[in-house]
Amino acid sequence: MTPRDDLDPAPPAQASGRAGLVTSPHALASAAGRDVLQQGGNAIEAAIAMAAMLCVTMPHFTGLGGDGFWLMADGATDDAPPLAISGIGQAAQHLPQALLDGAAIAVRGPASALTTAATVAAWEAAYRVSRESWGGTLSRASLLAPAIAAAEDGFAVSRSQDFWYAYRADEMRDAATWRGFAQTFLPHGRAPVAGERFRQPALAQTLRRLADGGAREFYEGELAARMAEGLQAAGSPLTRDDLAATRVHVSPALTMPYGNGTLATLPPPTQGVTTLQIMGILARLGLRDCAHGSATYYHRLVEAVKQAFIDRDRHVADPEYADVPVSTMLSDAHLSAAASRIDDHVALDWPHRFREGDTVYFAATDAAGRAVSVLQTIYFDWGSGVMAGDTGVLWHNRGAAFRPAGGAHPNALMPGKRPFHTLNPGMYLEGGRPRLLYGTQGADGQPQTLSALLTRLIDYGMNPYEALSQPRFLLGRTFSDSRDNLKLECDAGDEVFAALTQRGHALAALPRHSPLAGQAGVIAMEADGLATGAHDPRSDGAALAV
């Protein structure tokens, strides 16, 4: 597999420009962000418009009833790290006694809707930064207007939405679990197919309330009361007081040197530290002595992932409830020790738990060189399957990311606690200026995809579309393969496949550009102001320039 293997001759998802650029997994969202930049808006304003549009057009992966994570860099200083906004909802204060006694946590239905939703609160925090620090002038109403129109007038169902309808069709027939879902998402008693027009008038009304009243309407106003009433009627333990207690955490990004620059990501309870650990281990192993796409290249990436995942599953949780030794995890001694445990010729056995989940990544830059990198999620595709009353809001199932209560694990369920999160959008900076924006869908696959992208972008000098188009890997289970094996986008007869098998990897072949390998986006920003971006050929996304 050579560095340019499987590239399309005219990639439709890449773009370049000096006045700003956006990338997202849906063309309508990218268009909404581009239009904001064309109106003179900044990168945060463009990202908010995309965030809202994705909640309408990709309801199977994101929505108002989920969580959101933002990295923002103004590029004006050499020493300040990007600003991180962790929009993570907390567990209900009054959990069912069975859960407090250590019962297993449901992955669907009302019993999985255990945490509040912080996506809208994250929008508001970003909007304040735009107004107070970035000179933003556009109103909330103008930023949400495209999403409101799409929800009210309808849009064409994407291939991605069609796929996840079909895959969950049998489950969706269980009305006791998927509370209120059919009325919104199965109009006329069936799932709409790709290309068919799909409307969400109740969601349009909710977005109008947010445009007029701001984010606190979602948490403290009449809208919050209706959502809480609907959730409790469905069987969720969340109350109006829980919604009102939702807060985002704003902090400097977590950073680590790499190459000639600095990698930046979200702090715990996200697995951002895990991505940094993988890259730190790879820096100590080195990649100069192995060709890109070789068996040694993939082996080192996979073995670095394993070492970092072992640490992640031991330590990463809500730092307000558990000691997360981030400094130790990123120390030279710790990373060097992890690198020394990797044998270039023998794969480590891998029986560890795999975490599922889906999300959307989007990013924006503007003419001033400011940058925003964002992930939003409702956890599993279609979240909990539970609607928050008649508001059109589908609630997430992030409560299922907790370990059962009462155990010694740092991520054990507790009232008011934030769950472990797989989401970790990132940036790469040189001299304090953002140079790469990146992120991906894929839960446990996120740091794996990012390790491949970052090595290709930084170590092998590829452009965004080249890096996104190369074969990728996924360690662990998927919805279609429950084995804890290593899945690689290549033919089973490939020499790399054979060489990895010989080193002890239990391998399975994935088809070219498999959606199982993540749906990522990348924007590369040059010192002269030129930005080049692309969204994954595995998705329906687009990068658009101004």
N, C-alpha and C positions, 0 to 999 in steps of 0.2 A: 504494500500500500504506500504509494508515493504521496508527497505533500499535496498534490493537486488531484488526487484520486476522486472520481465521481463528481467533479464540478460541472455545473450546468454552463453552457456557453454564454447565456445572457440572463444572469440571475435577476429576477424581478423584484426582490426584496431589499436591494441595497441602494444607497443614495449618498451623495456628497454635497456639501454646501458650506458657505461661510457665514450665513445669517442665522443659522440654527438648523437643528435636525432632530427628528423624533423617531423612535422605533417602538412597536408594540405588536402583539400577536393578532390584532384585528385591524383591517384596513380602515374601518370607520373610526376607530380610536386614534389611529395615526393621523387621519385627516383632521380630526378635532384638535389634536395637539398642534399640527402644522398651521391650522387656521389661526390659532391663538398667537403663534409666533409672527404670522403675517400681519396681525393687528397691532404688533408692537409689544405683545406680552412677553414675560420672561419664562425661563425654563420651568419654574415651579407652577406658574399659571397654566402652561401647556400640559404639564403632568397631571394637574387636577382635572382638566378637561378630559384627558385620556382615561384617568382613573374612573371617572363617572361613566364614560361611554362603555368601558369594559364591563362595568357592573350590569349594564343593560345587554350588551351583545355577547358576553361570554358568561352567562349565569351559572354554567356548570363548573366554572373554575373560580369565580370571584363574585362579590356582591356587597351590598351595604351591611349585610349580616355577617361579615367576616373581619379579618384583621389585615393590617397594612404596615409596611416597613419602608422608610425613606432614608436615603443618603443625599445630602445636598452640599455642594461646594461652590463658593463664589469665585474661586481662583484668584482672589485679590491678595492673599497673604502666603508667605512661604512656609510658615510654621504651624498654622492652625489646622487641625484635622477636619475633615468634613463633619457636618452636623448630622447626627443620627436621630431619627424619630422611630421609636418602637411602639407601634400601635397594637397592643396585645390585650384582649379582654381577660378579666379575672374570673375565677370560679365563683359561683353563687355563694352567698354567705350562709344560706340555710339549705344544705345538701340533704338528700334522703339518708335516713339512718343506715340503710343497707350499704350505701356507698361509703359512709364514714366507718363502717365496720369492715371494710376491705373487699366488698363485692366487686366483681369485674365490671368495667365501664363499657356501656353499649357503644357501638360504632355508628349506629344510625338511630333515627327516631328521637322522640322528646328526651329520653334518658341520656342522649349524647349531647344535647344542647345545654351544656353546663356552664359555659363561659360567656361573658358579654362580648360584644363586637366593637372593635376599636378602629375600623377602617375610616369611618366618618370623623372620628376625633383626630386621626392622623392627618386627614385633609385639612382640618381647621388649624392644627399646629403648623403645617406647611404654609397655609394661607397667611398666617400671622408673620412668619419669617419673610414671605414675599412682600408683604406690606411694610414691615418695619425695617427690613435690611436690604431688600433687593429692589425697592422702588416700584413695587407692583401697584397697578391702578385699576385693573379689571375687577368687576364685581363678581360675587359668587354666582349671581343669576346668569351673567353672560358665560361663565365657565361651565355651568351645568346645562345651559340651554340646548346644546346639541344632544346630550344624553336624554333630556326630557323629550325632545322631538322624536328620537329613535324609539323610546319606550311607548310614546303615544301613537305615533304613526306606523311603527313597525319597521323591521329590517329583515333581510334575508338570512335564514338560519345557516350557520356555517357548517362546513364538513366536520369540524371538531365537535360542535354541539350535536349534530346528527349522530356521530359515532357514539357519544356517551349516552344519548337517549337509547340507542339500540342495545348497547351493552348492559344497561340497567333496566331494560324493559320489564323483565320478570319481577325484579324487586319493586318497581314502581307500582305494581298492582296491589301491593300491601298498603292499603289506605290507613291502617292502624299505625304503621310506622311512618309513612310519608304523609304527615298531617297537613291537609290543605294544599298539597303539592299539585294535585291534578287540576284544580280550578285555574291555576295560573299557567302551568307548564304542559298540561295535556289538554289543550282546547279541543272541543268537539270530541272528547273521549279518546284522543290519540296524540302521539308525539308528532309535531310538525317535522317534515323532512328537509334536507339540505335544499336551499333556494326558496323555500316557502316563506311567506311573510309571517312574522311573529310579533305580536303586540303585548305590551304589559302596562295597561292603563293605570292599575293601582300603583305600580312602581313610579310611573310618571307623576302621579299626585304626591307621592312621598318625596321625590326629588324636588318638586315645586316647594314643598314645605321647607326643605333644607335651603333652597335658593333664597327664600324669603326670611327664614328665621335663624339660619346658621346651624352649626352642628349641635348646639345644646338642645335644640328642638328634638333631636334624635335621642337625647339622654334624659331630658328633664321636662319637655313640653307635652302637649296633648298627644303628639305622635308617639312619644315614649310610653305614655300610658296605654295607648292602644296596642303597641307592640308587646308590652309586658302582659297585658290581659290576654292577648292571643297566645303567647308562649305558655302562660300558666294553664290556659284552657286546654292546650295540647298535651300538657304533662311535664313541661320543663320546670325546673326549680327557680329559674330566674325571675326576679321581681323588679318593680319600678325602682326601688332603692338600689338594686344591683346595677341597673343601667346608669343611674345618676352617679354612681361611684366610679365609673369607667374613666381612666386617665391614661394618657400616653406618657412615655418616658422620653425626654429629650436630653441628649448627652453628646459628648464628642464621640466620633467613630472609634472603633477598635482598629488599631493599625499595626503593621509589621513591615520591616524593610524587605524588599525582594528586588534582585537585580539592581538597576540604577534608580529605583523609585520606591514607592510605598504602597502596599495593599491596604485598603480600608474596607470595613464591613460593620455590621451591627454587633453589639455586645450580647452576652447571654441575657435571657434564656434562648436566644437563637443559636444555631450551629455555625455562626460566622467564625467563631474561634476554631472550629473544625476545618473550615476551608483554609484558614491561615496556617494551621498546623500541617495540613497536607502540603501546602506550598513551601513551608519551612523545612519539612523533611526532604522534599525534592531538591531544594537548594543545597542541602548537605549531601545528598546522593550525587547530584550533578546530572546534567543531561547532555553535556558536550560530547561525551564519548559514545552516544547512541543516536542512530539515525531516527528522524521522525517517522512514526508509523511502524517501527520495528517491534519485534517481540519484547526486546529489552525496554523500549519506551513504555509500552502498555504494562509490562510487569512492574516496573518501578512505580507507575502511577497507582496501580491497583494495590500494591503492597503498602504504599504510603497512606492510601485511603483506609486500609484495614487498621493500621496503627493509630490513626487519628480517631476512627470510629470507636475503638476500644476506650480511649480517653473520654470521648463524648458521652458514651453510655454510662460511664462511671460518675461523671461530674456535672454535665450541663443541665441546669435547671434555673428557676427563678432565684437570682442572687439575693433577693430580700428574704428568702426562706431557707437558703442553703449556701454553703461556702463553695464558690466556684473558683478554683485556683488558676485564674486566667494567666497571671504573671508566670507561674510555674509552667503551665502548659505551653507557653510561647517562649520559654527561656532557651538559650542556646544549649545548655546541658541536657534539658529534657528532649529537645528536638534531635540533637545529635545522638542521644541514646536510642531514640526511636529509629533513626536511620540505620544505626549499627545493627539493629535486630532484623533488618531486611536482607535476605539472601537472594542474590541476583539469579540463582538457579533453581530455587525451591519456593513454591507458593505456601503461604500460611493457611492452614485449615480455617474455614469460615462458617461456623454454625450459628452466627449471631442474628438477632431479631432485625427484621427489615421494617422500616416505617414507610407507609404509603402517604399519598397526598398530591393535590394538584393546585396550581396557582397560575398567575399571569405576571410576566415581567414587562416593564416598559421604562423608557428613559427619554430624557430630553436635554438638549443644549440650546443656548441662545447666542445672539451675536456678540454678547459681552464675555463669552467663554464660561458662563456659569453652567452648572451641570446638576442633574437630578437622576438618581437611580432608584427604582421602586419595584417592590413585589407586593401583590395583594392575593388573598386566599380565602376560601371557605373550607379548607382542609381537603377531605375526600371530594371527588367529583360529586356535585350536587349537595355537598355539605351534609347536614343532618337529615335533609329531606323534609324539614318542618318549616312551615310558613309562620311568620310573626303576625298572626291575625289577618286582617284584610288590607295590610299595608303594601303587599307585593314584595316584601323582604323575606328572602330565603335565609335561614339561620345556619351558621356553620356548626361543625361537630368537633371543634378543636379540643373540647373536653376529653375526647377519646385519646389524646396525646399524653395524658397523665398516666402514671403507674397507679395501681390501686392504693387507696388510702391505708395508712397504718403501717406501711412497710418502711424499711430503712433507706430506700432509694431517694435521692434528692429531688426527683421529679414526682414523688408520691402526691396524690390529690389532697388538697386542703382547702377549706373555705377561703376565698379572697386571693388565692395564689394564681400566678400566671403559669400556663403550661410551657413546657419545652416547645420550641418552634424550629422547623426545618428551614424557614425562609432566611436567606442572607444575600440580598443584593450587594453589589460591590463596586468599588472604584480602584483604579490604579493611578497614582499621582507621581509626577516628577517635579521637584522643586516647589511643591505645594500646589501645582496646577494639575487639574484633572486631565488625564490622557486616555484612559479607558473607562467606559461604563459597561457593566455586564451583570447578568443575572439569568436565572432559568427556572422553569417549572420542574417539579420532579421529586420533592421530598428528599429521601435518602440519596436520590440521584443528583441533587443539586451540587454538592461539593465535588462529586465525581465529574460531572459535566464541566464545572468551573475549572477543575484542575487541567482537563484537556484543553479547554479554551485558552486559559491563561498561559500555559506553556507554549501553545501554538502562536499566540499573539506576541508574547514577550520574548520567549527563548528562541522561537523559530521565525519570528518576523513576519507572520502572515497578516493579511488584511482581514477585516471582520467577516466577510463572506467566505473567504477561504477557510478560516478557522471554524466557522459554523458548519461548513459543508463536509468536513473531514469525518471519517468513521469515529464513533464513540463507543463507550462501554458502560455497562451497568452491573454492579455487583449486588446480588440479592434477588429477592422474589419480585414478581410482577403479577398483575391480575391474570395474565395468561400462562404464567409459568411459576409455580409455587416452590420450585427448587432454589436453594441458596447457592446458585452457581454464578459464574461470570458470563454475562451476555455481551457479545461483541458484534458490531455491524460489519460483518464480512462473510464471505462464503466459507462453508465448513471445510472446503478443500484448500483454503488459502494456507500458504506456508507459515504465516504468522499464527494462524489458528493452531496448526500442528505444533509449532514451537512452544506456544503457551500451554498446550495440553501436556507436552513433555515436561514442563516445569511444575506440573501438579495442579494447574487450574482446571476445575470442572467447568467446561466451556459449552456454551450454546450459541448458535449463530442467530443474529438478527438481520432482517432485510435492510437494504440501503435506506437511510434516512427514516428509520423507525421512530414513531412518536414516543416509544418507550425510552428513547435515549435523551429525553428532555426537549423543551422548546425554549430556546435561549434567544437573547438579543444582545447586541454589542454596538457601542458607538466608540470610535477612535477619534481623538481630538489632537490635531497637530499644533505645533508651536506657532505656525503662521495663521491660525484661525480656521483652517479647513477641517471639517468634521466629516467622517465617513462612517456610515452605519449600515446594519443589516439585521433582519430578523430571520429566525431559523427556517431553512427549507422544509423542516418537519412540521411546520405550522401554517396557518392561514395569514401570517403577519406581514407587515410592511414597514420599511423605513422610508421616511419622506423628508426632503430638505426644503428649506425656504430660499 
